[in-house]
Every structure is written in C-alpha cells, then in structure tokens.
Amino acid sequence: MAGVTYSMPPESFRTLRPEPVRRSSRTWDIVLTIVFLVLLPLAALAASYAGLFLAFASDACGVQNCNSELMNLGLWSAVISPWVVLLIGVVVSIVLLVKRRLAFWVPLAAMALMTALWFVAAAIVSLGVSAS
C-alpha cells in the first residue's frame, strides 16, 4: 500500500477549521480615541469645578428651611461622579482598543454622562433647597 495518500480537498479543509480573521486596525479610531482620552480629564475637571458651584444654592437657606443632607448628597455627587465616569471611560476605551473594536465613542459618551450627572446632582441640590 505504498503510495496511498489520504488527503482532503482544500474546500473541505476550510470548512472544518476556518481561518482566523484578523481585524484590521483603524488608525483614525486609535488617534481619535487618544485625543478624546486626553480631553476627558479636562472635562472631568470642568464638571467637578462646576459641581462646586452648587454649594451656592445654600444661600437661600437663610430665609427658608433646607435639607442640608440632601444638598450635600447632590454637591458631593456632582464633584465625585465625573472622576468615576473618567475611570470607567478610560478602562472601557483601552479594552476596546486592545480588542480592535471601535472605541472613539466611549470618551464622548463619558463626557455626555458627566454632563447628565451634573444636572441630576443639581436637581438633587434643588430638592434640598425647596424642602420645608
């Protein structure tokens, strides 16, 4: 039985074990993500600084009764939440870049979330001022 070879045609080999598909790196996505990740700490600093201005809402508390615990909750959430969002945004962006997936949208979504959280915190402070 010399000379007998058992070979499979190329089509059946490809169906048994597909070739790994390597995702191409998108240079524009990497550059844009890095630029947004550089801007993200500046956005967190600006949002945290704007959160400090919510302390001025307590000026109205001399005339009326205010819930200081609720106001403090809103103030500190406005100051701390941008940094938590920054940390999560950086980690998710890096993971997506390593997996070669689109990542530029993560810092943009983090900036939008920082803005939304500031408005939520301002609403909490406003509830503390209007509490009687």
Order of alpha helices (4+ residues) and beta strands (2+ residues): alpha-alpha-alpha-alpha
